[in-house]
Every structure is written in C-alpha cells, then in structure tokens.
Amino acid sequence: MAVKKKKIGAAGRFGAGYGKVKNKLIAVERKQRIKQECPFCKGWAKRDGRSIWLCTKCGKNFAGGAFHLKTQKTKN
C-alpha cells in the first residue's frame, strides 16, 4: 500500500533534506504570489523582475520590494 506524502507546496522540487530552507522558501513564495495593490491607481501590480513591478491597470513600471511590493523590516 502506498504511503501518502505530506503536501509541501512549491518547495517540493528540492526533495528531502532541506527542511528549514523549504519552509522559508514556501513563506516567501506564498507572499510573493498574492495580489499586490498598485500605489498609483489601486489596480493590481504584478512582479516583472526582481524589485520591478508592473501595474496591470495603468501600465506603470515602478520599483518596490524584491518579492513583495510593501516590504517590512524585521528585527534581528
């Protein structure tokens, strides 16, 4: 009988042995893929490249966070 594997998400491409790294990657990619609001027209912005965002409504290109449009500083 087959064993049911735990769903890993997008980080399943790495296979076994990358536990902590996988969890961090899953968190970043999940946050990256949600809809981002354009600061100019309140439309939706999509990630065009690293830190480059493109609004689907007004067509503006602008800079923002690398993975999420509004980044938050974390305490170390």
Residue pairs with C-beta under 8 A, 6 or more apart in sequence:
8 22
8 26
9 26
9 29
9 30
10 25
10 26
10 29
11 18
11 21
11 22
11 23
11 25
11 26
11 29
14 21
14 22
28 67
29 67
31 67
31 68
32 47
32 67
32 68
35 44
36 44
36 45
36 46
36 47
36 53
36 64
36 68
36 69
36 70
37 43
37 44
37 45
37 69
38 44
38 45
38 53
38 55
38 57
38 58
38 60
39 62
39 69
40 55
40 58
40 60
40 62
41 55
41 57
41 58
41 60
43 55
43 56
43 57
43 58
44 55
44 56
44 57
45 53
45 54
45 55
45 56
45 62
45 64
45 69
46 53
46 54
46 56
47 53
47 54
47 67
48 54
48 61
50 66
51 63
51 64
51 65
51 66
52 61
52 62
52 63
53 61
53 62
53 63
53 64
53 69
54 60
54 61
55 62
64 70
64 71
65 71
